[in-house]
Amino acid sequence: MRRVQTATTFGLVFLGPLLAVGTFLALGPFSQGATSPLLRIVLLADLVYILSIAALVVARVAKLIADRRSKSAGSRLHLRLSGVFALVALVPTVLVAIFAVLTVNIGLEGWFSDRVRSVVGTSLSAAQAYETQSRDDLIADAVALAAYLNVAKQSTFFLADDQLRPLLTQGQAAVQRGLKEAFLIDGAGKLKTRGERSYLFDFEQPPMATLQAAAEEGPQVIEDWSNNEFRALVHLEAFADRYLYVSREVDGQLLSLLDETQETVRLYNQLESERGRVLFNFGLIYLGFAIILILAAVWLGLWFAERLSRPVGRLAGAAQRVGGGDLDVRVIEEPGDDEIAMLGRLFNQMTRQLKGQREALMEGHRQTERRRRLFDSVLSNVTAGVIGLNSEGRVDFVNRAAERLLDISDETPDVALGAAVPEFEAVFDRLRDGSANAVQEEVRLTRKGKLESLLVRMSVRRNDNGRLEGYVVAFDDVTELVSAQRMAAWGDVARRIAHEIKNPLTPIALSAERIKRKFRTQVAEPDDLEQYTDVIVRQTNDLRRIVDEFSKFARMPEPDRRENDLTALLKDAITLQESGQPDVRFDVSIPIYPVVMDLDATMISQAFTNLIKNAGEAIESLMEKGEPRGHVPEIRITMEADDAEAIIRIMDNGIGLPPDRARLFEPYVTTREKGTGLGLPIVKKIIEEHGGQLFLLDAPVFEGNAHAGAMAEIRLPRLVRKRARNVTAAGQGG
């Protein structure tokens, strides 16, 4: 099929020059007339050939444009090659046509010399100059005569038309070049009076258009070739509706010469215009030959362009698919050993190699991605905080635990560690300045008003060559552990104090009572003795109270959980404190329905009582230091409950919390002079024994206050015990 197409293409291409040669022979050497059958057959063959090749070229160009609009592979190269081949065919033909036309035109220039053209032009100019001078002289004389009449009219206002005849005669005689006739007419062209030798039978009424033009545009000239005379028409400004109408004879032979000269010029121009027709006929014949040759050349160029661009287009389309990720694409390998055929074979070989390499890379990427996801999952979900630093000590990575513990955002990367976490800077400087590969230190810092104890470990990160890549910072929150250790230590101390101090307290108190009774009558100042013994007894009772607090803290029993109404317990505690703090306003917002929970009523009541009492004491501390103007002591208590938990908030507008509020849960830490520092630790222990949490926060600023007080927030879970009961019931039922 391809061979047939190739043979057909070359056959059509070689047929074009043959037809051109045949047409030239029929028009030239054979001298065939227009009615010759041979010439008609040759011209018909030329027409059929031109139409056929034109149709093929148009179809190929339309297909080329459609491919380009659809952005098919190789269409741009095909279009460029087709354009180049078309230009190669057109440019030489156009240049030869221009050269041929210029040659013929130069040959025709000799037929029309400048001397002939100059003579003809001079004759015409002379005749036209005579005509122009005659017209100008006539207009000048007519205007002068009209001015003479206008002056006469202005000097004699009531000057009748019949009185103007002597004036016309005088003016007609005064003109040097002489006027043949002089008439005075109105705006309708009617004769009013006439001058000397101005006869009625010679009067010819001027056209109305000429009259109107004379009134609007100025003097007008009427050429009368039949009578060899020119007439002038001038509007008289001094008269209401009068025109001066004069005539003058001209030389008829000169006017005839003007006509003959103009006719000669027209003939000369007509002959000169024949030169273009000759050039056109020559160009038309040459154009026919050129069209045949151009179409044949363009068709051959399009065929070559398609042959060259087809394999390149297939390669471009395949490369585009490879760029899209399809490595299974293959191109048709052209037969032969030329560069295009070799390019197709090498392309197929390349895609096979790329496919194998991509599969290996994808497998390696999948393994790396699985490891990365595992690493990220482990690193993101560990409870310890991890921070990755680059070799310059700037943050590269922060896991979730670090963000939570340090209260930093994920926008921290590329920030120096000292700027992100100032508390770690000293430890990092010790690691960087020292020779050890790792350092460890406990760091205390405050975040969100909470003091945290972090066990920080920093180590150096190096590559396989021992080159420094960065640092790793890992830390754990040991706040609860430290607190538990302290609580355990203080519990042991409390047991020892309770054991060592409580036992002697009773004998000391009894001895003081006996001394007061026995020696009261024997001393000189019995009142002083009684005062001293009362001090001993009072201080002994204070020690006993402190020891009792120690005993409660050290030997707090397990809560005896039973179903109790949390609302009722909170309400009882509030009622008790309202009676004990009459100067404080209580704002209570708790449910009116029972909130039944499994808890130890005694311990929870003790926790509520201590927290409300602490709120009142905070208000007392503020009043002792000097309360603000308009301050109204107030305690707000709210309670919210759902299926998951119950939340109790106790707020006051007292002195507020210190910056290191987390230490208030440590034993023997108090902000009051008379406090033991065991109230909040006991309350925290009670809440934690019930599976809940206790938080110390800043209270919202009450209305009419300028500072924030303290807020104790208790969260007691409900679902745990409920599920436990369900499991127990299910076990008993089984």
C-alpha positions in Angstrom: 0.0 0.0 0.0 2.8 2.4 0.8 4.6 1.7 -2.5 1.4 2.4 -4.4 1.0 5.7 -2.6 4.6 6.6 -3.4 4.3 5.7 -7.1 1.1 7.7 -7.4 2.7 10.8 -5.7 5.7 10.8 -8.0 3.5 10.2 -11.0 1.4 13.2 -10.3 4.5 15.3 -9.6 6.1 14.5 -12.9 2.9 14.9 -14.9 2.8 18.7 -14.0 6.0 19.7 -15.9 4.9 17.5 -18.8 1.6 19.4 -19.1 3.4 22.7 -18.8 5.7 21.8 -21.7 2.7 20.6 -23.8 0.8 23.9 -23.2 3.9 25.9 -24.2 4.3 23.9 -27.4 0.6 24.3 -28.3 0.6 28.1 -27.8 4.1 28.7 -29.2 5.8 26.7 -31.8 2.7 24.8 -33.0 0.8 28.2 -33.2 -2.5 26.5 -32.5 -5.4 28.9 -32.6 -8.1 29.4 -30.0 -10.4 27.0 -31.9 -7.8 24.3 -32.3 -8.9 20.9 -30.8 -5.4 20.2 -29.7 -5.2 23.4 -27.6 -8.6 22.8 -26.1 -7.5 19.3 -25.1 -4.3 20.5 -23.5 -6.0 23.3 -21.6 -8.7 20.9 -20.4 -6.0 18.5 -19.2 -4.3 21.5 -17.4 -7.6 22.4 -15.7 -8.3 18.8 -14.6 -4.7 18.5 -13.3 -4.9 21.8 -11.4 -8.3 21.0 -9.8 -7.1 17.5 -8.8 -3.8 18.5 -7.3 -5.6 21.5 -5.6 -8.2 19.2 -4.1 -5.5 16.8 -2.8 -3.5 19.7 -1.3 -6.5 21.3 0.3 -7.5 17.9 1.8 -4.0 17.4 3.1 -3.8 20.9 4.6 -7.3 20.5 6.2 -6.2 17.2 7.8 -3.0 18.9 9.0 -4.9 21.8 10.6 -7.3 19.4 12.2 -4.4 17.4 13.7 -2.8 20.6 15.0 -6.0 21.8 16.6 -6.5 18.4 18.3 -2.8 18.7 19.4 -2.0 15.3 18.1 1.6 14.1 18.5 3.9 15.4 15.7 1.4 17.8 14.3 3.5 20.9 15.1 6.6 19.4 13.3 4.4 18.3 10.4 3.0 21.8 10.1 6.5 23.3 10.1 7.9 20.9 7.6 4.9 21.5 5.3 5.4 25.3 5.6 9.1 25.0 4.8 8.5 22.9 1.7 5.7 25.2 0.5 8.0 28.2 0.9 10.7 26.4 -1.0 8.2 25.8 -3.9 6.7 29.3 -3.8 9.6 31.7 -3.3 11.6 30.8 -6.5 8.5 30.8 -8.6 7.4 34.2 -7.3 10.9 35.6 -7.8 11.1 34.3 -11.4 7.6 35.8 -12.1 8.6 39.2 -10.8 11.8 39.1 -12.9 9.9 38.2 -16.0 7.3 40.9 -15.6 10.0 43.5 -15.0 11.8 42.4 -18.1 8.7 42.7 -20.3 7.8 46.0 -18.7 11.3 47.4 -19.5 10.9 46.3 -23.1 7.6 48.1 -23.4 9.1 51.3 -21.9 10.9 52.0 -25.2 7.6 52.3 -27.0 6.6 55.4 -24.8 9.6 57.8 -24.8 9.7 60.8 -22.5 10.0 63.2 -25.5 6.6 62.1 -26.9 5.1 62.3 -23.5 6.6 65.8 -23.0 5.3 67.1 -26.3 1.8 65.8 -25.7 1.8 67.2 -22.2 3.0 70.6 -23.3 0.3 70.9 -26.0 -2.4 70.1 -23.5 -1.0 72.5 -21.0 -0.9 75.4 -23.6 -4.5 74.8 -24.6 -5.6 74.6 -21.0 -3.6 77.8 -20.2 -5.5 79.7 -22.9 -8.8 78.5 -21.6 -7.9 79.4 -18.1 -6.7 82.9 -19.0 -9.9 83.6 -21.0 -12.0 82.5 -18.1 -10.0 84.6 -15.6 -10.1 87.7 -17.8 -13.8 87.5 -18.4 -14.5 87.1 -14.6 -12.2 90.0 -13.8 -14.0 92.3 -16.4 -17.4 91.2 -15.2 -16.6 91.8 -11.6 -15.2 95.3 -12.5 -18.4 96.2 -14.4 -20.5 94.9 -11.5 -18.6 97.0 -9.1 -19.2 100.1 -11.3 -23.0 99.3 -11.3 -23.0 98.7 -7.5 -21.4 102.1 -6.9 -23.9 103.8 -9.2 -26.8 102.2 -7.3 -25.3 103.2 -3.9 -25.0 106.8 -5.1 -28.6 106.9 -6.6 -30.8 104.8 -4.4 -34.0 105.1 -6.6 -32.2 104.0 -9.8 -34.6 102.1 -12.2 -33.6 99.2 -14.4 -34.1 101.2 -17.7 -31.8 103.9 -16.3 -28.9 101.3 -16.1 -28.6 100.9 -19.9 -26.4 104.0 -20.4 -24.3 102.7 -17.5 -24.0 99.3 -19.1 -23.0 100.9 -22.4 -20.4 103.1 -20.7 -19.0 100.2 -18.7 -19.0 97.9 -21.8 -17.0 100.5 -23.7 -14.6 101.1 -20.7 -13.5 97.5 -20.6 -10.2 97.2 -22.5 -10.6 93.7 -23.8 -14.2 94.5 -24.9 -17.4 92.7 -24.1 -19.6 91.3 -26.8 -22.8 91.6 -24.9 -24.0 93.0 -21.5 -27.4 92.2 -20.0 -29.1 92.9 -16.6 -31.4 90.0 -15.5 -33.3 89.2 -12.3 -33.1 86.1 -10.1 -35.5 84.2 -12.5 -33.2 84.8 -15.5 -35.6 87.3 -17.1 -34.0 90.2 -19.0 -34.4 93.7 -17.4 -32.2 95.8 -19.6 -29.2 95.4 -22.0 -26.2 97.3 -23.2 -25.1 98.5 -26.6 -25.0 95.9 -29.3 -26.7 93.5 -26.9 -29.5 92.1 -29.0 -32.5 90.2 -27.8 -32.1 87.4 -30.4 -28.5 86.7 -29.0 -29.8 86.5 -25.4 -29.7 83.0 -23.9 -31.2 82.6 -20.5 -28.7 81.1 -18.0 -29.6 77.9 -16.0 -31.2 78.4 -12.6 -28.4 76.3 -11.0 -25.8 78.8 -12.4 -27.9 81.7 -11.0 -28.0 80.1 -7.5 -24.3 79.4 -7.6 -23.5 83.0 -8.6 -25.5 84.2 -5.6 -23.9 81.8 -3.1 -20.4 81.1 -4.5 -19.5 84.1 -6.6 -19.0 84.8 -10.3 -19.7 81.9 -12.7 -18.5 81.2 -16.3 -20.6 79.4 -18.9 -18.6 78.0 -21.9 -20.5 78.1 -25.2 -18.3 76.1 -27.6 -20.9 76.2 -30.4 -20.8 80.1 -30.6 -17.1 80.5 -29.7 -17.8 82.6 -26.7 -17.7 82.5 -22.8 -20.4 84.1 -20.6 -20.0 85.4 -17.1 -22.7 85.8 -14.5 -22.1 88.1 -11.5 -24.6 88.9 -8.6 -25.0 92.6 -8.0 -24.8 93.1 -4.2 -26.2 96.7 -4.2 -29.4 95.5 -6.0 -32.2 93.5 -4.5 -32.4 90.8 -7.2 -30.2 91.6 -10.1 -27.4 89.8 -12.0 -24.9 91.1 -14.6 -24.8 88.8 -17.5 -21.9 89.4 -20.1 -20.2 87.5 -22.9 -16.9 87.6 -24.8 -15.8 85.9 -28.0 -12.8 83.4 -27.9 -10.6 81.9 -30.6 -12.4 78.8 -31.9 -9.2 77.4 -33.5 -7.5 77.4 -30.2 -10.4 75.7 -28.6 -10.5 73.2 -31.4 -6.8 72.6 -30.8 -7.6 72.0 -27.1 -10.1 69.3 -28.1 -7.6 67.7 -30.5 -4.9 67.8 -27.9 -7.1 66.2 -25.3 -8.1 63.5 -27.8 -4.4 62.9 -28.5 -3.6 62.6 -24.8 -6.5 60.1 -24.4 -5.2 58.0 -27.3 -1.7 58.2 -25.9 -3.0 57.1 -22.4 -5.0 54.3 -24.0 -2.0 53.0 -25.9 0.0 53.2 -22.7 -2.6 51.3 -20.8 -2.3 48.5 -23.4 1.1 47.8 -21.9 -0.6 46.6 -18.7 -2.9 44.3 -20.6 0.1 42.8 -22.5 1.8 42.3 -19.2 -1.3 40.8 -17.8 -1.7 38.4 -20.6 1.9 37.4 -20.3 1.5 37.0 -16.5 -1.6 35.0 -16.9 0.1 32.5 -19.1 3.1 32.4 -16.8 0.7 32.0 -13.8 -0.9 29.0 -15.4 2.5 27.3 -15.8 3.5 28.4 -12.3 0.3 27.0 -10.7 0.9 23.7 -12.3 4.5 23.5 -11.1 3.7 25.0 -7.7 0.9 22.6 -7.0 3.1 19.7 -8.0 5.9 20.9 -5.8 3.6 21.6 -2.8 2.1 18.1 -3.2 5.6 16.6 -3.2 6.6 18.7 -0.2 3.5 17.7 1.8 4.2 14.0 1.0 7.8 14.3 2.1 6.8 16.2 5.2 4.3 13.5 6.2 6.9 10.8 5.6 9.4 12.6 7.8 7.0 13.8 10.6 5.0 10.5 10.9 7.6 8.5 12.8 8.7 11.6 14.8 5.1 12.3 15.7 4.7 8.7 16.9 7.8 9.2 19.0 6.5 12.4 20.4 3.2 10.9 21.3 4.9 7.9 22.9 7.2 10.2 24.8 4.2 12.2 26.1 2.7 9.0 27.4 6.0 8.0 29.0 5.9 11.5 30.6 2.5 10.6 32.0 3.8 7.4 33.5 2.9 4.8 30.9 6.1 2.9 30.4 4.3 0.1 28.5 4.1 2.2 25.3 6.0 1.0 22.2 6.4 2.7 18.8 6.3 1.0 15.4 9.9 0.3 14.4 10.5 1.6 10.8 12.4 -0.7 8.5 15.9 0.3 7.4 19.1 1.6 9.1 18.5 5.3 9.0 18.5 7.5 12.0 14.7 7.6 12.4 14.4 3.8 12.3 17.3 3.5 14.8 15.6 6.1 17.0 12.4 4.0 17.2 14.4 0.9 18.2 16.4 2.8 20.8 13.2 4.4 22.2 11.6 1.0 22.8 14.7 -0.3 24.4 14.8 2.8 26.7 11.1 2.3 27.8 11.8 -1.3 28.7 14.8 -0.3 30.8 12.9 2.6 32.4 10.0 0.2 33.3 12.4 -2.1 35.0 14.1 0.7 36.9 10.8 2.2 37.9 9.5 -1.0 39.3 12.7 -1.4 41.4 12.4 2.2 42.6 8.8 1.9 43.4 9.4 -1.2 45.4 12.2 0.5 47.3 10.0 3.6 47.8 7.2 1.4 49.2 9.6 -0.2 51.7 11.0 3.2 52.6 7.4 4.6 53.0 6.4 1.7 55.2 9.3 2.3 57.4 8.7 6.0 57.5 5.1 5.6 58.4 6.0 3.2 61.1 8.6 5.6 62.4 6.3 8.6 62.2 3.5 6.6 63.9 5.7 5.5 66.7 7.4 8.9 67.1 4.0 10.7 67.0 2.3 8.5 69.5 5.0 8.0 72.1 4.3 9.7 75.4 7.8 11.1 75.5 8.5 14.4 73.7 11.0 14.4 70.9 12.6 17.3 69.2 15.0 17.0 66.2 17.7 19.6 65.7 20.0 20.3 62.8 23.7 20.7 63.0 23.2 24.4 63.8 20.8 23.7 66.7 17.7 24.8 64.9 14.4 22.8 65.3 13.7 20.3 62.5 11.0 18.1 63.9 8.6 18.2 66.9 6.3 15.3 67.7 2.8 15.6 69.2 3.9 14.9 72.8 6.5 17.7 72.6 3.9 20.1 71.3 1.6 19.2 74.1 4.2 19.2 76.9 5.9 22.4 75.8 2.8 24.2 74.5 4.5 25.0 71.1 2.9 24.8 67.6 4.0 22.9 64.5 5.3 26.2 63.1 8.3 26.0 65.4 10.7 24.3 62.9 13.7 26.4 61.7 13.8 28.2 65.1 16.7 28.0 67.5 16.1 25.7 70.4 16.8 28.5 72.9 14.1 30.6 71.3 11.6 27.7 71.1 12.3 26.3 74.6 14.5 28.7 76.7 14.6 26.2 79.6 16.5 23.7 77.4 19.2 26.1 76.3 21.6 25.6 79.2 21.4 21.8 78.8 22.0 22.1 75.1 25.0 24.4 75.6 26.5 21.9 78.0 26.1 19.1 75.4 27.5 21.2 72.5 30.4 22.6 74.5 31.3 19.3 76.2 32.9 16.1 74.9 30.1 13.7 75.9 27.7 12.4 73.3 24.7 12.6 75.6 23.6 14.6 78.7 20.6 14.2 81.0 19.1 16.7 83.4 15.8 17.4 85.2 14.3 20.7 84.0 11.4 22.5 85.7 9.3 24.8 83.6 5.9 26.4 83.7 3.3 26.0 80.9 -0.3 27.2 81.0 0.2 28.1 84.7 1.3 24.5 85.5 4.8 23.7 86.9 6.1 20.6 85.1 9.2 18.5 85.8 10.8 17.1 82.7 13.6 14.6 82.5 15.5 15.8 79.5 18.0 13.7 77.5 20.0 15.2 74.7 22.3 13.3 72.4 24.4 14.0 69.3 23.3 12.5 65.9 26.1 11.6 63.5 26.1 9.8 60.1 28.1 6.7 59.2 31.2 8.8 58.5 31.1 10.3 61.9 30.0 13.7 60.6 27.7 15.8 62.8 24.1 15.8 61.4 22.2 17.2 64.3 20.9 16.6 67.8 18.1 14.7 69.4 16.2 16.0 72.4 14.0 13.5 74.2 12.1 14.3 77.4 9.5 12.7 79.7 7.0 14.4 82.0 8.0 13.2 85.4 5.8 15.7 87.3 3.4 13.0 88.5 6.3 10.7 89.4 8.1 13.4 91.3 4.8 14.4 93.0 4.2 10.7 93.9 7.7 10.4 95.3 7.2 13.5 97.3 3.8 12.3 98.5 5.3 9.0 99.5 8.1 10.7 101.3 5.8 13.1 103.1 3.5 10.2 103.9 6.4 8.3 105.6 7.4 11.5 107.4 3.8 12.0 108.5 3.6 8.5 109.9 6.8 9.0 111.9 5.5 12.4 113.2 2.2 10.9 114.1 4.0 8.0 115.9 6.7 10.0 117.6 4.8 13.1 118.6 1.2 12.0 119.2 2.2 9.6 122.0 3.8 12.2 124.3 1.1 14.8 123.8 -1.4 13.2 126.2 1.0 12.9 129.1 2.2 16.5 128.5 -1.4 17.8 128.6 -2.2 15.7 131.7 0.9 16.8 133.5 0.2 20.4 132.8 -3.3 20.0 134.3 -1.9 18.3 137.4 0.7 21.0 137.9 -2.0 23.7 137.6 -4.2 22.0 140.2 -1.4 20.9 142.6 0.8 24.0 142.7 -1.8 26.7 142.3 -2.1 27.3 146.0 1.7 26.9 146.7 3.0 29.6 144.3 3.2 33.3 144.9 1.5 34.2 141.6 -1.1 31.5 140.8 -2.5 33.5 137.9 0.8 33.3 136.1 1.0 29.6 136.7 -2.5 29.1 135.3 -1.6 31.2 132.3 1.6 29.1 131.6 -0.2 25.8 132.0 -3.0 26.9 129.7 -0.4 27.8 127.0 1.0 24.3 127.4 -2.4 22.7 127.0 -3.4 24.9 124.1 -0.2 24.3 122.2 -0.5 20.6 122.9 -4.0 20.6 121.4 -2.6 22.5 118.3 0.1 19.8 118.0 -2.6 17.1 118.3 -4.6 18.8 115.5 -1.5 18.9 113.3 -0.7 15.3 114.1 -4.3 14.3 113.3 -3.9 16.0 109.9 -0.7 14.1 109.4 -2.4 10.9 110.3 -5.2 11.5 107.8 -2.7 12.3 105.0 -0.5 9.3 105.8 -3.2 6.7 106.5 -6.0 7.8 104.2 -8.3 4.7 103.9 -9.6 3.3 100.6 -12.9 5.0 99.7 -16.0 3.0 100.6 -17.9 3.5 97.4 -21.7 3.4 97.4 -24.5 5.0 95.4 -24.9 8.5 96.7 -26.4 11.7 95.4 -23.6 14.0 94.4 -26.0 17.0 94.2 -27.1 16.4 97.8 -23.5 16.1 99.1 -22.5 19.4 97.4 -25.7 21.1 98.6 -24.9 20.1 102.3 -21.4 21.3 102.0 -22.6 24.7 100.7 -25.2 25.0 103.4 -22.6 24.3 106.1 -20.2 26.9 104.7 -22.9 29.5 104.1 -23.6 29.5 107.9 -19.9 29.6 108.6 -19.2 32.5 106.2 -22.1 34.9 106.7 -20.3 37.9 105.0 -19.7 36.1 101.7 -22.4 35.9 99.0 -22.9 32.5 97.5 -24.0 32.1 93.8 -25.0 28.5 93.4 -26.0 26.8 90.1 -26.4 23.1 90.6 -28.9 20.6 89.2 -32.2 20.2 90.9 -32.3 16.5 90.1 -30.2 13.8 91.8 -26.9 12.8 90.3 -26.3 9.3 91.6 -22.7 8.1 91.6 -20.6 5.4 93.2 -18.5 7.3 95.7 -17.5 7.7 99.4 -19.9 10.3 100.7 -17.7 11.2 103.7 -14.5 11.7 101.7 -16.3 13.7 98.9 -18.0 15.9 101.5 -14.6 16.5 103.1 -13.2 17.5 99.7 -16.1 19.9 99.0 -15.9 21.4 102.5 -12.1 22.0 102.2 -12.4 23.6 98.8 -15.2 25.9 99.7 -13.4 26.8 103.0 -10.3 27.6 101.0 -12.3 29.9 98.8 -13.5 31.8 101.8 -10.0 31.9 103.3 -8.7 33.3 99.9 -11.3 36.1 100.2 -10.1 36.7 103.9 -6.5 37.0 102.7 -7.5 39.6 100.1 -9.4 41.6 102.8 -6.4 41.4 105.2 -4.1 42.9 102.5 -6.6 45.6 101.7 -9.6 44.8 99.5 -10.3 47.0 96.4 -13.0 49.6 96.6 -16.4 48.2 95.9 -15.3 44.6 96.4 -18.1 42.3 97.3 -17.0 38.9 98.7 -18.5 36.2 96.5 -18.2 32.4 95.9 -19.7 30.9 92.8 -20.4 27.1 92.7 -21.6 25.3 89.5 -22.2 21.7 88.7 -22.7 20.0 85.3 -23.3 16.3 84.8 -23.8 14.0 81.8 -23.5 10.3 81.2 -19.6 10.5 81.1 -18.7 12.7 84.0 -19.7 15.4 86.6 -17.9 18.7 86.7 -17.9 20.9 89.8 -16.4 24.4 89.7 -15.8 26.4 92.9 -14.8 30.0 92.1 -14.0 33.0 94.3 -12.9 36.6 93.9 -10.2 36.4 96.5 -6.5 36.9 96.3 -6.0 34.5 93.5 -3.4 31.8 92.7 0.4 32.2 92.9 2.4 31.7 89.7 3.7 28.3 90.9 0.2 27.0 91.4 1.2 23.4 90.8 3.2 23.3 94.1 0.0 23.9 96.0 -0.7 20.2 95.7 2.5 19.3 97.5 2.3 18.6 101.2 3.1 21.5 103.6 3.1 24.1 100.9 0.6 26.9 101.8 0.1 30.6 101.1 -1.5 31.2 104.5 0.3 31.9 107.8 -1.8 29.5 109.8 -2.2 26.8 107.2 -0.7 23.3 107.5 -0.4 22.8 103.7 -2.2 19.4 103.8 -5.7 20.5 102.8 -5.2 20.5 99.0 -3.0 17.4 98.9 -5.7 15.5 100.9 -8.5 16.8 98.5 -6.4 15.9 95.5 -5.8 12.4 96.9 -9.5 11.9 97.6 -10.5 13.0 94.0 -7.8 10.8 92.5 -8.9 7.8 94.6 -12.3 8.2 92.9 -10.7 8.2 89.5 -11.2 12.0 89.0 -9.0 15.0 88.5 -8.5 18.3 90.3 -7.3 21.4 88.6 -6.5 24.9 90.0 -7.2 27.6 87.4 -7.8 31.3 87.3 -11.4 32.1 87.8 -13.3 34.4 85.4 -13.3 38.0 86.5 -16.5 38.7 88.4 -18.6 41.7 87.6 -17.4 44.8 89.5 -13.9 43.3 90.0 -10.6 44.1 88.3 -8.7 40.9 89.1 -9.2 37.2 88.7 -9.7 34.9 91.7 -9.1 31.2 92.0 -11.2 28.3 90.6 -11.0 24.7 91.6 -12.4 22.3 89.0 -13.3 18.8 89.9 -14.0 16.1 87.2 -15.5 12.9 88.5 -16.1 10.1 86.0 -19.4 8.2 85.9 -19.0 5.5 83.2 -16.2 3.6 84.8 -18.2 2.5 87.8 -21.3 2.0 85.7 -19.5 -0.3 83.4 -18.0 -2.1 86.3 -21.4 -2.7 87.8 -22.7 -4.0 84.4 -19.8 -6.4 84.2 -20.3 -7.5 87.8 -24.1 -8.0 87.2 -23.4 -9.9 84.0 -20.9 -12.2 85.9 -23.4 -12.8 88.6 -26.2 -13.5 86.1 -23.9 -16.0 84.3 
